[in-house]
Amino acid sequence: MARLLRMRTVPRRRPLALLGALIPALLLAACAGLPPPRDADHHYAGRFSLSVTRAVAGSDAPRRDAWTGRFALQVDGQSLTLDLVSPLGSTIARFETDAREARLLVPADGGVRVEHGADAQALSEQVLGWSLPVAGMPDWVEGRPSSARPYQQLPDDDGKARFTQDGWSVTIEPTTADRPGRRLEMDRSGQAGAPDVALRVVLDGPAS
């Protein structure tokens, strides 16, 4: 379990229809972990909860899958690393982006499976079967939309900032004396057969 993983790129596989098809294998392999992330200027950490809801053929009741865990986000200029961590404390998936491409790394077969894509949101759709808002998170965790891409500001709701960007509806609750970190609600409605995705994040505190 302590041995160093060897990095290798596996030939591209079929997109996975559900994260539920991926999580069991990841949890079994996660005890080996992934290599430590590179150092960065800004570090964020906190808890996440994620739910994916999709229609089921021949049924009136949709299928809903849900997961919880911790995340760590490191931002360094145009580069970022997002680790998703199991409740047991092992990194089960990592997104890396830079000016050239996005990569998804997961433990697999005694090594690390690496998938490449043009951007992280498209890569998550390709591999997981639904979207994650990786590109927006460096700005969203700071309480603002990204100025580099189109967005629509919505009226505040009871002190909560609201906007839409990258196909996501984002609500950001301000920090309080009892909660030094921001709380984010990110929702994406399913389109063209894609599932509805709801991501909730609570930061431990401001960036370190």
Phi and psi in degrees as a GROMACS rama.xvg file:
@    title "Ramachandran Plot"
@    xaxis  label "Phi"
@    yaxis  label "Psi"
@TYPE xy
-88.493  -6.2734  ALA-2
-69.2245  151.093  ARG-3
-72.2952  134.009  LEU-4
-74.9928  145.826  LEU-5
-96.1417  134.605  ARG-6
-83.7349  132.524  MET-7
-153.598  148.246  ARG-8
-99.1539  124.901  THR-9
-94.3713  140.593  VAL-10
-51.0569  144.255  PRO-11
-57.9963  136.067  ARG-12
-110.032  173.536  ARG-13
-61.9004  143.222  ARG-14
-57.4146  143.36  PRO-15
-85.032  133.104  LEU-16
-68.9299  -32.414  ALA-17
-143.182  146.533  LEU-18
-60.4853  -26.9491  LEU-19
-59.0391  -27.0389  GLY-20
-77.1898  -18.389  ALA-21
-99.8248  -37.0446  LEU-22
-56.9918  -45.9887  ILE-23
-57.3651  -43.4953  PRO-24
-65.3279  -38.1778  ALA-25
-65.2352  -42.7926  LEU-26
-63.9619  -34.4784  LEU-27
-69.5818  -35.8998  LEU-28
-87.5774  -17.2176  ALA-29
-66.39  -18.8183  ALA-30
-60.7313  -27.0036  CYS-31
-75.9575  -25.1728  ALA-32
75.5829  173.656  GLY-33
-109.508  161.222  LEU-34
-58.64  152.9  PRO-35
-57.8472  143.114  PRO-36
-69.0821  156.988  PRO-37
-68.1288  158.933  ARG-38
-72.4521  155.023  ASP-39
-150.583  167.601  ALA-40
-75.2281  -35.6242  ASP-41
-126.925  134.935  HIS-42
-126.159  133.153  HIS-43
-129.162  149.208  TYR-44
-149.025  157.134  ALA-45
172.254  -164.376  GLY-46
-107.386  150.138  ARG-47
-133.792  152.486  PHE-48
-132.458  140.752  SER-49
-136.738  133.497  LEU-50
-132.578  142.348  SER-51
-126.887  122.916  VAL-52
-122.228  127.51  THR-53
-138.001  154.806  ARG-54
-70.6115  147.891  ALA-55
-114.635  124.597  VAL-56
-58.6609  131.251  ALA-57
79.4424  8.28395  GLY-58
-134.567  144.048  SER-59
-82.165  -16.8864  ASP-60
-95.5227  123.817  ALA-61
-71.7473  162.533  PRO-62
-98.4721  132.72  ARG-63
-124.179  125.742  ARG-64
-115.409  140.679  ASP-65
-138.757  146.249  ALA-66
-142.645  155.019  TRP-67
-134.558  161.137  THR-68
171.112  -158.589  GLY-69
-120.235  160.062  ARG-70
-135.336  157.636  PHE-71
-135.676  127.064  ALA-72
-119.874  126.396  LEU-73
-121.564  129.132  GLN-74
-123.297  129.547  VAL-75
-141.38  91.795  ASP-76
64.2313  -123.976  GLY-77
-85.3247  -1.11172  GLN-78
-104.159  144.942  SER-79
-146.24  156.442  LEU-80
-130.908  126.52  THR-81
-120.381  116.169  LEU-82
-102.248  132.796  ASP-83
-104.96  127.218  LEU-84
-118.797  135.289  VAL-85
-70.8288  163.281  SER-86
-58.9853  -19.9906  PRO-87
-83.9176  -4.95892  LEU-88
94.2304  8.8692  GLY-89
-101.541  138.153  SER-90
-69.7036  122.092  THR-91
-105.377  -15.1526  ILE-92
-162.014  148.942  ALA-93
-137.587  131.544  ARG-94
-101.92  134.441  PHE-95
-127.284  134.633  GLU-96
-133.697  150.103  THR-97
-146.939  -167.781  ASP-98
-67.8658  -14.773  ALA-99
-99.7907  -41.4882  ARG-100
-163.436  179.053  GLU-101
-119.306  149.525  ALA-102
-133.887  142.513  ARG-103
-117.009  122.732  LEU-104
-115.539  131.715  LEU-105
-138.706  144.86  VAL-106
-63.4432  137.122  PRO-107
-162.268  131.326  ALA-108
54.1105  40.8855  ASP-109
76.9916  1.54786  GLY-110
-133.981  -144.48  GLY-111
-131.363  122.983  VAL-112
-82.1826  128.844  ARG-113
-120.497  123.463  VAL-114
-114.274  141.412  GLU-115
-115.306  149.205  HIS-116
-158.046  169.765  GLY-117
-68.7983  -37.3249  ALA-118
-149.943  163.117  ASP-119
-68.6513  -36.6147  ALA-120
-66.2029  -44.5531  GLN-121
-64.8402  -35.7361  ALA-122
-67.2313  -40.1526  LEU-123
-65.7261  -37.1521  SER-124
-65.0761  -39.7106  GLU-125
-67.2991  -43.7682  GLN-126
-90.208  -43.9519  VAL-127
-91.2118  -24.4988  LEU-128
95.8233  0.200906  GLY-129
-156.285  171.694  TRP-130
-95.5817  148.017  SER-131
-125.44  140.791  LEU-132
-86.4547  56.1077  PRO-133
-63.9801  -42.4684  VAL-134
-64.2528  -33.1947  ALA-135
-82.4159  -19.5228  GLY-136
-63.4748  -35.016  MET-137
-57.197  -35.458  PRO-138
-85.9395  -39.8912  ASP-139
-63.326  -37.6226  TRP-140
-68.1188  -15.6652  VAL-141
-92.3963  3.0267  GLU-142
86.6812  22.6803  GLY-143
-146.475  155.806  ARG-144
-74.7687  161.827  PRO-145
-75.897  129.296  SER-146
-75.7575  -11.3896  SER-147
-82.1717  -13.3205  ALA-148
-133.951  156.284  ARG-149
-60.4256  146.559  PRO-150
-153.68  163.441  TYR-151
-126.174  120.237  GLN-152
-78.5291  134.999  GLN-153
-110.867  158.519  LEU-154
-59.0878  140.823  PRO-155
-62.7264  150.255  ASP-156
-125.368  104.071  ASP-157
55.096  43.9394  ASP-158
85.2364  -3.58948  GLY-159
-91.5555  129.717  LYS-160
-76.8083  139.884  ALA-161
-137.389  138.567  ARG-162
-159.922  167.446  PHE-163
-119.177  140.602  THR-164
-162.331  142.32  GLN-165
57.0985  27.2018  ASP-166
83.7704  6.22244  GLY-167
-111.05  143.366  TRP-168
-97.3843  122.958  SER-169
-119.176  130.276  VAL-170
-123.347  129.105  THR-171
-121.977  119.039  ILE-172
-87.1858  138.27  GLU-173
-68.8563  161.463  PRO-174
-71.798  157.356  THR-175
-133.592  172.794  THR-176
-62.988  -32.0487  ALA-177
-84.6724  -19.4507  ASP-178
-134.511  95.6764  ARG-179
-71.0889  -16.3643  PRO-180
-102.132  151.619  GLY-181
-70.5419  153.928  ARG-182
-113.282  127.084  ARG-183
-118.547  137.274  LEU-184
-116.165  121.696  GLU-185
-125.243  121.702  MET-186
-128.377  138.309  ASP-187
-133.473  120.55  ARG-188
-77.7578  140.72  SER-189
-64.71  140.863  GLY-190
-136.404  141.359  GLN-191
52.3903  43.7497  ALA-192
87.7827  -7.83354  GLY-193
-73.1171  152.187  ALA-194
-78.5533  163.898  PRO-195
-76.8629  138.704  ASP-196
-125.759  131.236  VAL-197
-125.862  119.452  ALA-198
-119.64  127.715  LEU-199
-118.597  132.687  ARG-200
-132.58  135.877  VAL-201
-124.876  116.397  VAL-202
-77.6802  146.805  LEU-203
-67.0106  -30.8341  ASP-204
175.559  -168.373  GLY-205
-67.7309  171.512  PRO-206
-60.7048  145.414  ALA-207
